[in-house]
Amino acid sequence: MNSHSTDLRHDALVYDSLEEYVTTAVAFLREGLRVGEGAVVAHTRPGLAVMREALGDDAASVAFVDVGEAYTRPARTLAAYHAVYADQLVRTPSLRAVADVQFGPDPAEWDLWAAYEAVFNESFAHLPAWVVCTYDGRNLPDAIRDAVWRTHPTVVTEDGPAVSDRYEDPERLLRRATVPPAPLVSRRSIGFGRDAEEFRERLARELDLAGVPEQRSLEMLLAATEVAANAVRHGGGVRDVLVGRAAGRFACEIVDTGPGFDEPAAGYLAPRPGSGSGLWVARQLTWQIYFFRAADGFTARIVL
């Protein structure tokens, strides 16, 4: 592995044994530590313990992230890494990270995590970081293995780094993964009301009727407030608010009167000068947010 430029470098490693992973990861991180770079390791708790031991005294200079806590939903994963990277970059001019990817057992969510890997390229493009995403190849489904090559410009193989000939433009991949969702079940209008306060009161009543726990209700209210503010600011105002269920989850749709936008990465881009953080926060608080054009108008669906 060679030294990287001041922009993000996002590679992947599919390993066939724990020994291969540890040997590659330790050598990669130590090479950076020798020249004053920051270092981050993200893995399961057992994996972190193995890496701490393998790094020896160098472990004191490494930030460790428990992926069991980080990999709950794509936006929260991005936020967790952004916080760790930002903290490291306060102290070092650049960093290296080795992050073990947890894609979960449900094939229905694999496209979501492939989209996460794609948006990672855009979200952290401004950071001076070299990130190697690692995958345990011993039980890696073919669909995930293919996604590795489609979402990482370079993949480390037995013969060394290889430029992926299957790498896709992140925005194109994201657009394909975020097709308009199916209609909500039991979809009905609750209206917006006179102002943001009345909107929150109406939505709070629906959350209570649906039996959503208080903390989750608060998260939906905060997220919906950010999305509604975005609709007022950029979408010409809120035309309607609807509630229903999506795949068993409580969902709220905010329909505005504007032309909408075609930005698959909206809300996934880490905050930076000139970029607002409202949708970034909203995505972290909820399971998923979809933006799409519908017969009613441009729609933001927030799924809790």
C-alpha positions in Angstrom: 0.0 0.0 0.0 1.4 3.4 -1.0 1.1 6.8 0.6 -2.1 8.6 -0.3 -3.0 12.1 -1.4 -4.7 14.7 0.7 -8.2 13.6 -0.4 -10.1 10.5 0.7 -8.9 7.1 -0.5 -11.4 4.4 0.0 -10.2 0.8 -0.5 -11.4 -2.6 0.4 -9.8 -5.9 1.6 -11.6 -9.2 1.4 -9.7 -11.5 3.8 -9.8 -15.3 4.1 -8.4 -15.7 7.6 -8.1 -13.6 10.8 -4.3 -13.9 10.4 -4.4 -12.3 7.0 -6.6 -9.5 8.3 -4.4 -8.8 11.3 -1.1 -8.9 9.3 -2.4 -6.6 6.6 -4.2 -4.2 9.0 -1.3 -3.8 11.4 1.3 -3.2 8.7 -1.0 -0.6 7.0 -1.6 1.3 10.3 2.0 1.2 11.5 3.2 2.6 8.1 1.0 5.6 8.8 1.9 6.0 12.4 5.6 6.1 11.5 4.9 9.3 9.4 2.6 11.0 12.0 -0.8 9.9 10.6 -3.8 9.1 12.9 -5.0 5.6 13.1 -8.5 4.1 13.6 -9.6 0.5 13.9 -13.3 -0.5 13.7 -14.3 -4.1 14.4 -16.3 -6.3 16.7 -15.3 -6.4 20.3 -13.3 -9.7 19.8 -11.7 -8.3 16.7 -10.7 -5.1 18.6 -9.1 -7.2 21.3 -7.0 -9.1 18.8 -5.9 -5.9 17.1 -5.0 -4.3 20.4 -2.7 -7.3 21.2 -1.2 -7.3 17.7 -0.5 -3.6 17.8 1.3 -3.8 21.1 2.6 -0.4 22.3 1.2 1.2 19.1 -2.3 0.5 20.3 -2.0 3.6 22.6 -2.0 5.8 19.4 -5.0 4.1 17.8 -8.7 5.0 18.1 -10.9 1.9 18.4 -14.5 1.8 17.3 -17.0 -1.0 18.3 -18.9 -1.7 15.0 -21.6 -3.5 17.0 -22.6 0.0 18.1 -21.8 1.8 14.9 -23.6 -0.4 12.3 -27.2 0.3 13.2 -28.3 2.2 10.2 -26.2 3.9 7.3 -26.6 7.5 8.4 -25.6 6.7 12.0 -22.6 4.7 10.8 -21.4 7.6 8.7 -21.9 10.0 11.7 -20.0 7.7 14.0 -17.1 7.5 11.7 -17.2 11.2 10.9 -17.0 12.0 14.7 -14.0 9.7 15.1 -12.2 10.9 12.0 -12.8 14.6 12.9 -11.4 14.0 16.4 -8.3 12.4 14.9 -7.8 15.1 12.3 -7.7 17.7 15.1 -4.4 16.1 16.2 -3.0 14.7 13.0 -2.8 16.1 9.4 -4.2 12.9 7.9 -5.3 9.4 9.1 -5.6 5.8 8.2 -8.6 3.6 9.1 -9.3 -0.1 8.9 -13.1 -0.7 9.2 -14.7 -4.2 9.3 -18.0 -4.0 7.5 -21.1 -5.6 9.1 -23.7 -6.1 6.4 -26.2 -8.1 8.5 -28.1 -11.3 7.8 -31.1 -9.8 5.9 -30.6 -9.8 2.1 -33.4 -7.2 1.9 -31.0 -4.7 3.5 -27.9 -5.5 1.5 -28.7 -2.8 -1.2 -29.0 -0.3 1.7 -25.5 -1.1 2.9 -24.1 -1.1 -0.6 -25.5 2.4 -0.9 -23.8 3.3 2.3 -20.4 2.3 0.9 -21.1 4.3 -2.2 -22.2 7.4 -0.3 -19.1 7.1 1.9 -17.0 8.1 -1.1 -19.0 11.4 -1.4 -19.6 12.1 2.3 -15.9 12.0 3.3 -14.4 13.1 0.0 -13.0 16.3 1.7 -11.2 14.4 4.4 -7.4 13.6 4.2 -8.1 9.9 5.1 -7.1 6.5 3.7 -9.9 4.1 4.7 -9.7 0.3 4.0 -13.0 -1.4 4.5 -12.5 -5.1 5.4 -14.8 -8.0 4.7 -14.5 -11.5 6.1 -14.5 -13.5 2.9 -15.1 -16.9 4.6 -18.9 -16.5 4.5 -19.3 -13.5 2.2 -22.5 -13.7 0.0 -21.9 -13.2 -3.7 -24.1 -10.1 -3.8 -21.9 -8.5 -1.1 -18.7 -9.5 -2.8 -19.9 -7.9 -6.0 -20.9 -4.8 -4.1 -17.4 -4.5 -2.7 -16.0 -4.1 -6.2 -18.8 -1.7 -7.3 -18.3 0.6 -4.3 -14.5 0.7 -3.8 -12.1 2.2 -6.5 -9.3 -0.2 -5.3 -9.6 -3.7 -3.8 -6.6 -5.3 -2.1 -6.1 -8.9 -3.3 -3.5 -11.6 -2.8 -1.5 -10.0 -5.6 -1.7 -6.5 -4.1 -4.0 -3.5 -4.8 -6.2 -3.8 -7.9 -8.1 -1.1 -9.5 -11.8 -2.2 -9.7 -13.1 -2.4 -13.3 -16.6 -2.7 -11.8 -16.5 0.5 -9.7 -19.6 2.6 -10.2 -20.1 6.4 -9.9 -21.5 6.7 -6.3 -24.3 9.0 -7.4 -25.5 6.6 -10.1 -25.4 3.6 -7.7 -27.2 5.6 -5.1 -29.9 6.7 -7.5 -30.5 3.1 -8.4 -30.7 2.0 -4.8 -33.1 4.8 -3.8 -36.0 4.1 -6.2 -39.4 5.5 -5.1 -40.8 3.2 -2.4 -44.2 1.4 -2.5 -47.2 3.4 -1.2 -47.6 3.6 2.6 -50.0 1.1 4.2 -53.1 2.9 5.8 -51.9 6.2 4.4 -53.9 9.2 5.4 -53.6 12.9 5.6 -53.2 14.8 8.9 -52.3 18.2 7.3 -49.6 20.5 8.3 -51.6 23.1 10.3 -50.9 26.8 10.7 -47.2 26.5 11.6 -44.4 24.2 12.7 -45.7 24.0 16.2 -49.1 22.8 15.2 -47.5 20.3 12.8 -45.5 18.8 15.6 -48.6 18.6 17.8 -50.5 16.7 15.1 -47.6 14.3 14.4 -47.1 13.8 18.2 -50.7 12.6 18.5 -50.3 10.1 15.7 -47.1 8.7 17.2 -48.9 8.3 20.5 -51.8 6.6 18.9 -49.4 4.3 17.1 -47.8 3.3 20.4 -44.3 4.6 19.5 -42.1 4.9 22.6 -41.4 8.4 23.8 -37.7 8.5 22.9 -38.4 7.3 19.3 -41.3 9.7 19.0 -39.0 12.6 20.0 -36.5 11.5 17.3 -39.2 11.4 14.7 -40.5 14.9 15.7 -37.0 16.3 15.5 -36.3 14.7 12.1 -39.7 15.7 10.7 -39.2 19.3 11.9 -35.9 19.5 10.0 -37.4 18.0 6.8 -40.4 20.3 7.0 -38.2 23.3 7.5 -36.3 22.2 4.4 -39.6 22.0 2.5 -40.6 25.5 3.6 -37.2 26.9 2.8 -36.5 25.3 -0.5 -39.8 23.6 -1.6 -42.2 26.5 -1.6 -44.0 25.3 1.5 -45.7 22.2 2.8 -48.7 21.0 0.8 -49.7 18.1 3.0 -48.5 15.7 5.7 -49.5 12.0 5.7 -48.9 9.1 8.0 -49.0 5.4 7.6 -46.7 2.3 7.8 -43.8 1.1 5.6 -42.6 -2.4 6.1 -44.2 -2.4 9.5 -42.6 0.8 10.6 -44.3 4.1 11.4 -43.8 6.6 8.5 -44.5 10.2 7.9 -44.7 11.9 4.4 -44.1 15.6 3.9 -45.3 16.8 0.5 -44.2 20.2 -0.7 -45.2 22.5 -3.6 -41.8 22.8 -5.2 -40.1 21.1 -8.2 -38.0 18.9 -5.8 -34.4 17.9 -6.3 -32.4 15.0 -7.7 -29.7 14.5 -5.1 -29.4 10.9 -4.0 -26.8 11.8 -1.3 -29.0 14.5 0.3 -28.6 14.2 4.1 -25.7 11.8 3.8 -23.0 14.4 3.2 -21.0 15.2 6.4 -21.4 18.8 7.4 -18.8 21.2 6.0 -18.6 24.9 5.2 -21.5 25.9 2.9 -23.5 22.7 3.6 -26.4 22.6 6.0 -26.7 19.9 8.6 -30.5 19.6 9.0 -31.0 16.5 6.8 -27.8 15.0 8.1 -29.3 15.1 11.6 -32.7 13.9 10.4 -31.2 10.8 8.7 -29.3 9.8 11.9 -32.5 10.0 14.0 -34.6 7.7 11.7 -34.3 4.4 9.9 -34.5 5.8 6.3 -35.6 9.0 4.4 -36.7 8.8 0.8 -37.1 11.8 -1.5 -39.2 11.3 -4.6 -41.7 12.9 -7.0 -45.3 11.7 -6.6 -48.7 12.7 -7.9 -49.3 14.8 -4.7 -46.0 16.7 -5.2 -42.4 16.3 -4.2 -42.4 14.0 -1.2 -40.0 13.2 1.7 -40.9 10.0 3.4 -39.5 9.6 6.9 -39.5 6.0 8.2 -39.0 5.4 11.9 
